[in-house]
């Protein structure tokens, strides 16, 4: 029974209202009936007696009302009234059974601990309390939110035992939780329970970087949402967020720079040592001072002396969140760097432009040079070639197939580098096809319009470079020589600047663009409006040709980072080269245990896919006992910032109506009960009854005097 938002949870005691008549009955039974006797001589005494009788009646009525109120207040206390306005059971859900889905966050940040108690420990207590407060006929289920959410039961059930066991077994993962997937799973669980009041309980630290992008709009209006925060009141964390190798795959004895980004997510400055290890050996340590809430970069200079796959890590001292204090990376060192030249020219009769490119990339005879150029037909370029090459050069090609264009775009998106020499009208088709298959990610820095050839005449037989961006690292060494200005260009495209995309590096004296750079994904495109062919320019005859080609190649070389950094809980992949096509492969996790993985062979090349990565560290691929591949897996850097969303911020973020949005601290168990049942009022009525008894006693003592 409910009255003005107040529900009485012991309605069978309403018969106690009859007790309210007991004081009135006592009043009637104890009322004295006076006998009127008239004494004319004592009329003054009669008048005084009348005054005293009137005061006595008023006192008696006050005591009657007070005692009746005492009975009513005590009765109300035994009826156990609850103020349900704003509670989960308010409104139309008051007398309905409930189906509740608990989404328990088990991401990495839930394992943070400064005081010895992690948010996940508090979340378990809160989850069990939510289950305890449900009615016997209510249904429930638990979803553990991680990179791949898991559900405790096939469907919501009223049996709480298995749910409690699943909650107790939950441990913080090393993963970034996919909350959207967990919400989708929860809605699927509630889909066919229309006769129940539907609820989704989110129990988490509500880490800003994890929850700010969640799509709460998919939750229908028939489902109430409850946010129970178990975040630490005070958080502080330092972490290694990223490692970047430039170049990512150096040659033996080639200088490479390892840059790591370190963050301080606290409100005070910190000075921490950064340790570098390679192949288990400590190489170097540097101290870095971090401002509150800021990141700093620390660089290490390396010059590897041996080829192979070297395993490295960058680490910080331990703190409340251990697993983001170390970041693993691989340093593949090659004897020679493979460069792929895509050309449709006849292998038995290469044009001068192709032969000039080969000579520029490897000026030495045999295998003495650090670069290993290899010609391929465009249709031969696939993911296996993309995995091993350190750069792609396109020159003298016919029209690309759609498969070739898709392979090149994917290569660029994943950090590859491409130099495209424009040599004819076919290149306009190829650039348009690359833009089409990229779905908007291939915005070229300029659009080739029509192929030009300078007019004949003493002063206009060729075109020269007029502008050069010598501040660009690729062109710095040519500033003083003036060698670029001496190159003569005969054939090139008229260009149309494409909405200021990319960076212009070289420009002809007639205003057309000669060379431009553009990022595609995390890769680099150099679009050259000329060809090494002698009919296009005399670059191949000049001494500047070899250093310019090498600087262009160095500029596009891949850097390790971006999509190559696999995170815990998500699949990881790589391509490796086996000693033979019949080689037997095996795979191990970071702790050395053998695991299952997918393997697709193409000759001696193999594409490896590891579907489950619950650990961080190195996942290794072996052929017999020889290590042929290593995949580093790290924690997601978004888990390192422990800043949490407040209830007000969650309310604004979710845009859920107030009658469906509930937020409470998961630390206060009594508040959780109130959230479902409402505010108990019985003790207020009981205190009121005791106060009335005290007042009644005071009145009785005073009036007896």
C-alpha positions as CSV (number, residue, x, y, z in Angstrom):
1,X,0.0,0.0,0.0
2,X,1.3,3.5,-0.9
3,X,0.3,7.0,0.1
4,X,1.9,10.2,-1.2
5,X,5.0,8.3,-2.3
6,X,5.2,6.4,1.0
7,X,4.8,2.7,0.9
8,X,4.0,0.6,4.0
9,X,5.9,-2.7,3.9
10,X,4.0,-4.3,6.7
11,X,0.4,-3.7,5.5
12,X,-1.1,-6.5,7.5
13,X,-0.7,-4.4,10.6
14,X,-3.2,-1.8,9.4
15,X,-5.8,-3.5,11.8
16,X,-3.7,-1.8,14.5
17,X,-5.6,1.4,13.7
18,X,-8.2,0.0,16.1
19,X,-5.7,0.6,18.9
20,X,-6.0,4.4,18.2
21,X,-9.4,4.2,20.0
22,X,-8.0,2.8,23.2
23,X,-7.1,6.2,24.7
24,X,-10.6,7.5,23.9
25,X,-12.2,4.4,25.5
26,X,-10.1,4.9,28.6
27,X,-11.1,8.5,28.6
28,X,-14.8,7.7,28.5
29,X,-14.5,4.9,31.2
30,X,-12.6,7.1,33.6
31,X,-14.8,10.2,33.1
32,X,-16.5,11.3,36.4
33,X,-20.2,12.3,36.3
34,X,-20.8,15.1,38.9
35,X,-24.1,15.4,40.9
36,X,-25.5,19.0,40.9
37,X,-26.3,20.2,44.5
38,X,-27.1,23.9,44.9
39,X,-26.0,25.9,47.9
40,X,-27.0,29.5,47.5
41,X,-24.7,30.7,50.2
42,X,-21.6,29.4,48.6
43,X,-22.0,30.7,45.0
44,X,-18.5,32.2,45.1
45,X,-17.1,28.7,45.7
46,X,-19.2,27.4,42.9
47,X,-17.8,30.0,40.5
48,X,-14.2,29.0,41.4
49,X,-15.0,25.3,41.0
50,X,-16.4,26.0,37.5
51,X,-13.1,27.6,36.4
52,X,-11.1,24.7,37.8
53,X,-13.4,22.1,36.0
54,X,-12.9,23.9,32.6
55,X,-9.1,23.9,32.9
56,X,-9.3,20.2,33.9
57,X,-11.3,19.3,30.8
58,X,-8.7,21.1,28.5
59,X,-5.8,19.2,30.2
60,X,-7.7,16.0,29.8
61,X,-8.4,16.5,26.1
62,X,-4.7,17.4,25.5
63,X,-3.6,14.2,27.2
64,X,-6.2,12.3,25.2
65,X,-4.8,13.7,21.9
66,X,-1.2,13.1,22.9
67,X,-1.8,9.5,23.8
68,X,-3.7,8.9,20.6
69,X,-0.8,10.3,18.6
70,X,1.6,8.0,20.5
71,X,-0.4,5.0,19.5
72,X,-0.6,6.2,15.8
73,X,3.1,6.9,15.6
74,X,4.1,3.5,17.1
75,X,1.6,1.9,14.7
76,X,3.2,3.7,11.8
77,X,6.6,2.6,12.9
78,X,5.5,-1.1,12.9
79,X,4.0,-0.6,9.4
80,X,7.6,0.1,8.3
81,X,6.9,3.0,5.9
82,X,9.4,3.7,3.1
83,X,9.6,6.9,1.1
84,X,10.0,5.4,-2.5
85,X,10.1,8.6,-4.6
86,X,13.3,8.3,-6.7
87,X,13.8,4.6,-5.8
88,X,14.1,1.8,-8.3
89,X,10.8,0.3,-7.2
90,X,8.9,3.6,-7.5
91,X,6.1,4.2,-10.0
92,X,4.9,1.5,-12.3
93,X,7.7,-0.9,-11.1
94,X,6.4,-0.9,-7.5
95,X,4.6,-4.2,-7.7
96,X,6.5,-5.8,-10.7
97,X,9.1,-8.4,-10.7
98,X,12.6,-7.2,-11.7
99,X,15.1,-8.5,-14.2
100,X,18.5,-7.0,-13.4
101,X,21.8,-7.3,-15.4
102,X,25.0,-6.4,-13.5
103,X,27.9,-5.2,-15.7
104,X,31.0,-5.6,-13.6
105,X,34.0,-3.8,-14.9
106,X,37.1,-6.0,-14.8
107,X,39.5,-3.7,-16.8
108,X,43.0,-3.0,-15.8
109,X,42.2,0.1,-13.8
110,X,40.0,-1.9,-11.5
111,X,43.1,-3.5,-10.1
112,X,44.7,-0.2,-9.0
113,X,45.5,-0.1,-5.3
114,X,47.1,2.5,-3.1
115,X,45.4,1.6,0.2
116,X,45.5,-2.2,-0.2
117,X,41.8,-2.5,-1.4
118,X,41.2,-2.3,-5.1
119,X,38.1,-1.0,-6.8
120,X,37.3,-4.5,-8.0
121,X,37.2,-5.7,-4.4
122,X,34.7,-3.0,-3.6
123,X,32.8,-3.8,-6.8
124,X,32.4,-7.5,-5.8
125,X,30.9,-6.4,-2.4
126,X,28.5,-4.0,-4.1
127,X,27.5,-6.6,-6.7
128,X,26.6,-9.1,-4.0
129,X,24.6,-6.5,-2.2
130,X,22.6,-5.7,-5.3
131,X,21.8,-9.4,-5.7
132,X,20.9,-9.7,-2.0
133,X,18.4,-6.9,-2.2
134,X,16.5,-8.4,-5.1
135,X,13.3,-10.3,-4.4
136,X,13.0,-14.1,-4.5
137,X,11.1,-14.0,-7.8
138,X,13.4,-11.4,-9.4
139,X,15.8,-12.5,-12.2
140,X,19.5,-11.5,-12.5
141,X,22.6,-12.1,-14.5
142,X,26.2,-10.9,-14.3
143,X,28.4,-9.7,-17.2
144,X,32.1,-9.3,-16.7
145,X,33.2,-6.4,-18.9
146,X,36.7,-6.8,-20.5
147,X,38.0,-6.7,-24.0
148,X,35.7,-9.6,-24.7
149,X,32.7,-9.5,-22.3
150,X,31.6,-12.8,-20.7
151,X,28.2,-13.6,-19.2
152,X,27.8,-15.9,-16.1
153,X,24.5,-17.5,-17.2
154,X,22.8,-18.2,-20.5
155,X,19.8,-16.2,-19.4
156,X,18.7,-14.3,-16.3
157,X,17.6,-16.6,-13.4
158,X,16.4,-16.3,-9.9
159,X,19.2,-18.6,-8.5
160,X,21.9,-16.3,-7.0
161,X,24.4,-19.0,-6.0
162,X,26.1,-19.3,-9.4
163,X,26.2,-15.6,-9.8
164,X,27.8,-15.1,-6.5
165,X,30.4,-17.6,-7.4
166,X,31.2,-15.9,-10.7
167,X,31.5,-12.6,-8.9
168,X,33.9,-14.0,-6.3
169,X,36.1,-15.6,-9.0
170,X,36.4,-12.3,-11.0
171,X,39.9,-10.8,-11.2
172,X,41.1,-7.6,-12.8
173,X,42.2,-8.3,-16.3
174,X,45.0,-6.5,-18.2
175,X,42.5,-5.3,-20.8
176,X,40.6,-2.2,-21.9
177,X,36.9,-3.0,-21.4
178,X,34.5,-3.0,-24.3
179,X,31.5,-1.5,-22.5
180,X,29.5,-1.1,-25.7
181,X,29.8,-4.8,-26.3
182,X,28.7,-5.5,-22.7
183,X,25.7,-3.2,-23.1
184,X,24.7,-5.1,-26.2
185,X,25.0,-8.4,-24.4
186,X,22.9,-7.0,-21.5
187,X,20.1,-5.8,-23.8
188,X,20.1,-9.2,-25.5
189,X,19.5,-10.8,-22.1
190,X,16.6,-8.5,-21.3
191,X,15.0,-8.6,-24.8
192,X,12.2,-11.2,-24.1
193,X,11.4,-10.2,-20.5
194,X,8.7,-7.6,-21.1
195,X,6.7,-8.6,-18.0
196,X,9.6,-7.6,-15.8
197,X,10.9,-4.2,-14.7
198,X,14.3,-4.1,-16.5
199,X,17.5,-2.7,-15.0
200,X,21.2,-2.5,-16.0
201,X,23.6,-2.0,-13.1
202,X,27.1,-0.6,-14.1
203,X,29.6,-1.3,-11.3
204,X,32.9,0.4,-12.1
205,X,35.4,3.1,-11.3
206,X,34.0,4.9,-14.4
207,X,37.4,5.7,-15.7
208,X,37.0,8.7,-18.0
209,X,39.1,7.3,-20.9
210,X,37.0,4.1,-20.9
211,X,33.5,5.5,-20.4
212,X,33.5,8.8,-22.2
213,X,32.9,7.2,-25.6
214,X,30.3,4.6,-24.5
215,X,27.1,4.8,-26.6
216,X,24.4,4.8,-24.0
217,X,21.8,5.9,-26.5
218,X,21.2,2.3,-27.5
219,X,19.5,1.6,-24.2
220,X,15.7,1.7,-24.6
221,X,13.5,3.8,-22.4
222,X,12.0,0.8,-20.8
223,X,15.3,0.0,-19.1
224,X,16.5,1.8,-15.9
225,X,20.2,2.4,-15.5
226,X,22.1,2.3,-12.2
227,X,25.7,3.6,-11.9
228,X,27.5,2.4,-8.8
229,X,31.0,4.0,-8.5
230,X,33.7,2.1,-6.6
231,X,36.5,4.5,-7.7
232,X,39.4,5.4,-5.3
233,X,39.0,8.7,-3.7
234,X,42.7,9.5,-4.4
235,X,44.5,8.2,-7.4
236,X,48.1,8.6,-8.6
237,X,49.8,6.7,-11.3
238,X,52.9,6.8,-13.6
239,X,53.0,4.8,-16.8
240,X,54.9,4.1,-20.0
241,X,52.4,4.9,-22.7
242,X,54.3,4.4,-25.9
243,X,57.5,3.3,-27.5
244,X,58.6,4.5,-31.0
245,X,61.5,3.2,-33.0
246,X,62.9,5.4,-35.8
247,X,63.6,3.5,-38.0
248,X,61.5,0.5,-36.9
249,X,63.8,-2.1,-38.6
250,X,67.4,-0.8,-38.8
251,X,70.2,-2.4,-40.6
252,X,73.2,-3.8,-38.7
253,X,75.2,-0.8,-37.2
254,X,72.6,1.7,-38.3
255,X,71.7,4.3,-35.7
256,X,68.1,4.1,-34.5
257,X,66.3,6.2,-31.9
258,X,64.0,4.7,-29.3
259,X,61.6,7.3,-27.9
260,X,59.3,6.4,-25.1
261,X,56.4,8.5,-23.7
262,X,56.1,8.5,-19.9
263,X,53.0,10.0,-18.1
264,X,52.4,11.3,-14.6
265,X,48.7,11.0,-13.7
266,X,48.8,12.6,-10.3
267,X,48.5,16.1,-8.7
268,X,52.2,16.4,-7.8
269,X,55.5,16.4,-9.8
270,X,57.6,13.3,-9.9
271,X,61.1,12.3,-10.8
272,X,61.4,8.7,-11.9
273,X,64.1,6.6,-13.5
274,X,63.4,5.1,-16.9
275,X,65.2,1.7,-17.5
276,X,65.9,0.2,-20.9
277,X,66.5,-3.5,-21.3
278,X,67.3,-5.5,-24.5
279,X,67.4,-9.3,-24.6
280,X,67.2,-9.3,-20.7
281,X,70.3,-7.1,-20.3
282,X,70.0,-3.6,-18.8
283,X,71.3,-1.1,-21.4
284,X,70.7,2.3,-19.9
285,X,68.7,4.4,-17.4
286,X,67.6,8.0,-17.5
287,X,65.8,10.1,-15.0
288,X,62.8,12.2,-16.1
289,X,60.9,14.9,-14.2
290,X,57.2,14.8,-14.8
291,X,54.8,17.6,-14.2
292,X,51.4,16.8,-12.7
293,X,49.0,15.4,-15.3
294,X,51.7,15.7,-18.1
295,X,53.7,13.4,-20.3
296,X,57.4,13.6,-21.2
297,X,59.4,11.8,-23.9
298,X,62.7,10.0,-23.2
299,X,65.0,9.0,-26.0
300,X,67.7,6.3,-26.2
301,X,70.2,6.1,-29.0
302,X,70.9,2.5,-30.2
303,X,73.3,1.0,-32.8
304,X,72.6,-2.7,-33.0
305,X,75.6,-4.9,-33.9
306,X,73.9,-8.2,-34.7
307,X,70.9,-9.0,-37.0
308,X,67.8,-10.8,-35.7
309,X,64.8,-10.1,-33.6
310,X,65.8,-8.4,-30.4
311,X,63.4,-8.2,-27.5
312,X,63.3,-5.0,-25.4
313,X,61.4,-3.3,-22.7
314,X,61.2,0.2,-21.0
315,X,60.2,0.2,-17.4
316,X,59.5,2.5,-14.4
317,X,59.5,1.8,-10.6
318,X,56.4,-0.1,-9.3
319,X,53.4,1.9,-8.1
320,X,49.7,1.2,-7.4
321,X,49.1,0.0,-11.0
322,X,52.0,-2.4,-11.8
323,X,51.3,-3.6,-15.3
324,X,51.5,-0.2,-17.1
325,X,55.0,0.4,-15.7
326,X,56.6,-1.7,-18.4
327,X,56.2,-1.6,-22.1
328,X,57.6,-4.3,-24.4
329,X,58.9,-3.8,-28.0
330,X,60.8,-5.7,-30.6
331,X,63.8,-4.4,-32.5
332,X,64.2,-6.4,-35.8
333,X,67.7,-5.8,-37.2
334,X,68.4,-6.7,-40.8
335,X,71.6,-7.4,-42.7
336,X,70.1,-5.5,-45.6
337,X,66.9,-3.5,-45.9
338,X,64.5,-4.7,-48.6
339,X,63.0,-2.0,-50.9
340,X,60.1,-3.0,-53.2
341,X,60.0,-1.4,-56.6
342,X,56.7,-1.8,-58.4
343,X,57.1,-1.6,-62.1
344,X,55.4,-3.2,-65.2
345,X,58.5,-2.9,-67.3
346,X,60.0,-6.0,-69.0
347,X,62.4,-7.8,-66.5
348,X,64.7,-8.6,-69.5
349,X,64.7,-5.1,-70.9
350,X,64.4,-2.6,-68.0
351,X,64.1,1.0,-69.0
352,X,66.8,3.4,-68.0
353,X,64.6,4.9,-65.3
354,X,64.3,1.5,-63.5
355,X,67.9,0.8,-63.9
356,X,68.8,4.2,-62.5
357,X,66.6,3.6,-59.5
358,X,68.3,0.3,-58.8
359,X,71.7,2.0,-59.1
360,X,70.7,4.8,-56.8
361,X,69.3,2.5,-54.1
362,X,72.3,0.2,-54.2
363,X,75.3,1.9,-55.8
364,X,77.6,-1.1,-55.0
365,X,77.9,-4.3,-56.9
366,X,76.4,-7.5,-55.4
367,X,75.1,-7.4,-51.9
368,X,77.5,-4.8,-50.4
369,X,74.9,-2.0,-50.0
370,X,72.6,-1.7,-47.0
371,X,69.5,-1.5,-49.3
372,X,68.2,-4.6,-51.2
373,X,65.9,-3.3,-54.1
374,X,63.6,-5.9,-55.6
375,X,61.4,-5.5,-58.6
376,X,57.8,-6.8,-58.5
377,X,54.8,-6.5,-60.7
378,X,52.1,-4.5,-58.9
379,X,49.8,-7.5,-58.8
380,X,52.5,-9.4,-56.8
381,X,52.3,-6.9,-53.9
382,X,50.4,-8.5,-51.0
383,X,50.5,-8.6,-47.2
384,X,53.5,-10.9,-47.1
385,X,55.6,-8.4,-49.2
386,X,54.2,-5.5,-47.1
387,X,55.3,-7.2,-43.9
388,X,58.9,-7.5,-44.9
389,X,59.6,-4.5,-47.1
390,X,61.0,-1.2,-45.7
391,X,59.5,1.0,-48.4
392,X,57.7,0.8,-51.7
393,X,58.6,2.8,-54.9
394,X,56.2,3.0,-57.8
395,X,57.5,3.8,-61.3
396,X,56.5,3.0,-64.8
397,X,53.3,1.1,-63.9
398,X,50.2,0.3,-65.9
399,X,46.7,0.5,-64.3
400,X,46.5,-1.1,-60.8
401,X,44.0,-3.8,-60.0
402,X,41.6,-3.2,-57.2
403,X,43.4,-5.8,-55.1
404,X,46.8,-4.0,-55.6
405,X,45.3,-0.7,-54.6
406,X,43.7,-2.2,-51.4
407,X,47.0,-3.8,-50.5
408,X,48.9,-0.5,-50.9
409,X,46.4,1.4,-48.8
410,X,46.5,-1.1,-46.1
411,X,50.3,-1.0,-46.1
412,X,50.2,2.8,-45.7
413,X,47.6,2.7,-43.0
414,X,49.8,0.3,-41.0
415,X,52.8,2.6,-41.1
416,X,54.4,1.8,-44.5
417,X,56.0,4.3,-46.8
418,X,55.4,4.9,-50.5
419,X,57.2,6.9,-53.1
420,X,55.1,7.4,-56.3
421,X,56.9,8.7,-59.4
422,X,54.4,10.1,-61.8
423,X,55.3,9.2,-65.4
424,X,52.1,9.2,-67.5
425,X,48.3,9.4,-67.8
426,X,47.9,6.0,-66.2
427,X,49.0,7.4,-62.9
428,X,45.9,9.6,-62.7
429,X,43.7,6.5,-62.8
430,X,45.9,4.8,-60.2
431,X,45.7,7.7,-57.8
432,X,41.9,7.9,-58.2
433,X,41.6,4.1,-57.5
434,X,43.7,4.5,-54.4
435,X,41.5,7.3,-53.2
436,X,38.4,5.2,-53.9
437,X,39.4,2.0,-52.1
438,X,40.7,4.1,-49.1
439,X,37.2,5.4,-48.3
440,X,38.4,8.9,-47.8
441,X,41.7,8.2,-46.2
442,X,43.9,8.8,-49.3
443,X,43.7,12.6,-49.8
444,X,46.6,13.4,-52.2
445,X,48.4,16.7,-51.7
446,X,47.8,17.8,-55.3
447,X,45.8,16.6,-58.2
448,X,47.6,15.9,-61.5
449,X,45.6,17.6,-64.3
450,X,47.3,17.3,-67.7
451,X,50.7,16.2,-68.8
452,X,53.0,19.1,-69.8
453,X,56.0,19.5,-71.9
454,X,57.8,22.9,-71.9
455,X,57.7,24.8,-75.2
456,X,60.8,24.6,-77.3
457,X,63.1,27.6,-77.3
458,X,66.4,28.6,-75.7
459,X,64.8,29.8,-72.5
460,X,61.8,27.4,-72.2
461,X,63.2,24.0,-73.2
462,X,63.1,22.9,-69.6
463,X,61.8,23.8,-66.2
464,X,63.7,24.1,-62.9
465,X,62.9,24.1,-59.3
466,X,62.2,27.5,-57.8
467,X,61.0,26.7,-54.3
468,X,62.2,24.1,-51.8
469,X,61.3,23.5,-48.2
470,X,64.8,23.2,-46.8
471,X,63.5,23.1,-43.2
472,X,62.1,19.6,-43.9
473,X,64.5,16.9,-42.6
474,X,64.6,15.2,-46.0
475,X,66.0,18.4,-47.8
476,X,68.1,20.0,-45.1
477,X,71.4,18.6,-46.4
478,X,70.8,20.1,-49.9
479,X,70.3,23.7,-48.6
480,X,73.9,24.8,-49.1
481,X,74.8,22.9,-52.3
482,X,72.1,24.4,-54.5
483,X,72.2,21.1,-56.4
484,X,68.4,20.8,-56.6
485,X,68.1,24.0,-58.5
486,X,70.3,22.7,-61.3
487,X,68.1,19.8,-62.2
488,X,66.3,20.2,-65.5
489,X,62.7,18.9,-65.9
490,X,61.1,18.3,-69.3
491,X,57.8,16.5,-68.7
492,X,55.5,16.7,-65.7
493,X,51.9,17.2,-64.7
494,X,50.1,20.5,-64.4
495,X,48.9,20.4,-60.8
496,X,45.9,21.5,-58.8
497,X,46.4,22.0,-55.1
498,X,44.0,19.8,-53.3
499,X,42.5,21.7,-50.4
500,X,45.9,22.3,-48.7
501,X,46.2,18.6,-47.9
502,X,49.8,17.5,-47.1
503,X,53.0,19.5,-47.3
504,X,54.6,20.9,-50.4
505,X,58.4,20.2,-50.5
506,X,59.4,21.3,-54.0
507,X,57.8,23.6,-56.6
508,X,58.7,24.3,-60.2
509,X,59.4,27.8,-61.5
510,X,56.0,27.9,-63.3
511,X,54.2,27.3,-59.9
512,X,53.3,23.7,-60.4
513,X,54.1,21.3,-57.5
514,X,57.1,19.0,-58.0
515,X,57.2,17.0,-54.7
516,X,54.7,16.7,-51.8
517,X,54.3,14.7,-48.7
518,X,51.1,13.3,-47.1
519,X,50.3,11.1,-44.2
520,X,48.0,8.2,-44.9
521,X,47.0,6.4,-41.7
522,X,50.3,6.2,-39.8
523,X,52.2,5.8,-43.1
524,X,53.9,8.3,-45.4
525,X,53.3,9.1,-49.1
526,X,55.8,11.0,-51.2
527,X,54.2,12.1,-54.5
528,X,56.8,13.1,-57.0
529,X,55.6,15.0,-60.1
530,X,58.5,13.7,-62.2
531,X,60.1,10.4,-63.2
532,X,63.8,9.2,-63.1
533,X,63.4,8.6,-66.8
534,X,65.8,10.8,-68.9
535,X,62.8,11.9,-71.0
536,X,61.3,13.4,-67.9
537,X,64.3,15.0,-66.3
538,X,68.1,14.8,-66.1
539,X,68.1,13.9,-62.4
540,X,69.5,10.4,-63.0
541,X,72.6,12.0,-64.6
542,X,73.4,14.2,-61.6
543,X,75.4,13.4,-58.5
544,X,72.5,14.6,-56.3
545,X,70.3,11.7,-57.6
546,X,71.7,9.0,-55.2
547,X,71.6,11.1,-52.0
548,X,68.1,12.5,-52.9
549,X,66.7,9.0,-53.4
550,X,68.3,7.8,-50.2
551,X,66.8,10.8,-48.3
552,X,63.4,10.1,-49.8
553,X,63.6,6.5,-48.8
554,X,64.8,7.4,-45.2
555,X,61.8,9.8,-44.9
556,X,59.2,7.2,-45.7
557,X,60.7,4.3,-43.6
558,X,58.2,2.8,-41.1
559,X,58.2,3.8,-37.5
560,X,57.1,1.2,-34.9
561,X,53.9,2.3,-33.2
562,X,50.3,2.9,-33.9
563,X,48.5,-0.2,-35.1
564,X,51.6,-2.4,-34.6
565,X,51.1,-2.1,-30.8
566,X,48.8,-5.0,-29.9
567,X,47.0,-4.7,-26.6
568,X,46.0,-7.4,-24.1
569,X,42.7,-9.2,-24.7
570,X,42.7,-8.5,-28.4
571,X,44.0,-10.7,-31.3
572,X,47.6,-10.1,-32.5
573,X,49.2,-11.0,-35.8
574,X,52.3,-10.9,-37.8
575,X,54.0,-12.4,-40.8
576,X,57.1,-14.5,-40.6
577,X,59.5,-16.3,-42.9
578,X,60.1,-20.0,-42.2
579,X,63.3,-21.8,-43.2
580,X,61.2,-24.0,-45.5
581,X,57.7,-24.5,-46.7
582,X,57.4,-27.8,-44.7
583,X,58.6,-26.2,-41.4
584,X,56.6,-27.1,-38.3
585,X,55.5,-24.1,-36.3
586,X,54.8,-23.8,-32.6
587,X,53.7,-20.8,-30.6
588,X,54.3,-19.8,-27.0
589,X,52.8,-17.2,-24.6
590,X,54.9,-14.8,-22.5
591,X,55.1,-17.3,-19.7
592,X,56.5,-20.0,-22.1
593,X,53.4,-22.1,-22.3
594,X,52.5,-23.5,-25.8
595,X,49.3,-22.0,-27.2
596,X,47.2,-22.4,-30.3
597,X,47.4,-19.9,-33.2
598,X,46.2,-19.7,-36.8
599,X,48.7,-20.0,-39.5
600,X,48.3,-19.4,-43.2
601,X,51.3,-20.3,-45.4
602,X,52.3,-18.8,-48.7
603,X,55.5,-20.5,-49.8
604,X,57.9,-19.9,-47.0
605,X,55.9,-16.9,-45.7
606,X,53.4,-17.5,-43.0
607,X,50.7,-15.2,-41.6
608,X,50.2,-15.9,-37.9
609,X,47.1,-14.9,-35.9
610,X,46.9,-15.4,-32.1
611,X,43.3,-15.0,-31.0
612,X,43.6,-14.9,-27.2
613,X,46.2,-12.6,-25.5
614,X,45.3,-12.5,-21.7
615,X,49.0,-11.8,-20.8
616,X,51.3,-9.0,-21.7
617,X,54.8,-9.6,-23.0
618,X,56.3,-11.5,-25.9
619,X,54.3,-14.1,-27.9
620,X,56.9,-16.1,-29.8
621,X,56.8,-18.2,-33.0
622,X,59.2,-21.0,-33.5
623,X,60.2,-23.3,-36.3
624,X,61.5,-26.3,-34.5
625,X,63.8,-24.6,-31.9
626,X,64.5,-21.5,-34.0
627,X,62.7,-18.3,-33.1
628,X,61.3,-16.8,-36.3
629,X,58.9,-14.2,-35.0
630,X,58.0,-12.2,-31.9
631,X,54.8,-10.2,-31.2
632,X,54.9,-7.8,-28.3
633,X,51.6,-7.3,-26.4
634,X,51.1,-4.5,-24.0
635,X,48.3,-3.0,-21.8
636,X,46.2,-0.3,-23.5
637,X,47.6,3.1,-22.6
638,X,44.1,4.4,-22.0
639,X,43.9,2.4,-18.8
640,X,46.7,4.4,-17.2
641,X,44.8,7.6,-16.6
642,X,42.7,6.8,-13.5
643,X,40.6,10.0,-13.6
644,X,36.9,9.0,-12.9
645,X,33.6,10.5,-14.0
646,X,31.4,12.0,-11.3
647,X,27.7,11.2,-11.2
648,X,26.9,14.6,-12.6
649,X,29.3,14.0,-15.5
650,X,27.8,10.6,-16.1
651,X,24.3,12.1,-16.1
652,X,25.3,14.7,-18.7
653,X,27.3,12.2,-20.7
654,X,24.6,9.5,-20.9
655,X,21.7,11.9,-21.7
656,X,19.4,9.4,-19.9
657,X,16.2,10.9,-18.5
658,X,16.2,11.4,-14.7
659,X,13.5,8.8,-14.1
660,X,15.8,6.2,-15.6
661,X,19.1,7.4,-14.3
662,X,20.3,6.4,-10.8
663,X,23.8,6.9,-9.4
664,X,25.1,5.9,-6.0
665,X,28.4,5.2,-4.3
666,X,29.2,1.5,-4.3
667,X,31.1,2.0,-1.1
668,X,28.0,2.5,1.1
669,X,26.0,-0.7,1.3
670,X,23.1,0.9,3.1
671,X,22.7,3.4,0.3
672,X,22.4,0.5,-2.1
673,X,19.4,-0.8,-0.2
674,X,17.9,2.6,-0.1
675,X,18.4,3.0,-3.9
676,X,16.2,0.0,-4.5
677,X,13.6,0.2,-1.7
678,X,13.6,3.9,-0.9
679,X,14.3,5.8,2.4
680,X,13.0,4.0,5.5
681,X,10.9,6.2,7.7
682,X,9.9,3.9,10.6
683,X,12.6,5.1,13.0
684,X,11.4,8.7,12.5
685,X,7.9,7.6,13.6
686,X,9.3,5.6,16.5
687,X,11.4,8.6,17.6
688,X,8.3,10.8,17.3
689,X,6.3,8.3,19.5
690,X,9.1,8.3,22.1
691,X,9.1,12.1,22.1
692,X,5.3,12.2,22.6
693,X,5.7,9.8,25.6
694,X,8.3,12.2,27.1
695,X,6.0,15.2,26.6
696,X,3.1,13.3,28.1
697,X,5.1,12.5,31.2
698,X,6.3,16.1,31.5
699,X,2.7,17.4,31.3
700,X,1.5,14.9,33.9
701,X,4.2,15.9,36.4
702,X,3.6,19.6,35.9
703,X,-0.2,19.4,36.2
704,X,-0.1,17.4,39.5
705,X,1.6,20.3,41.3
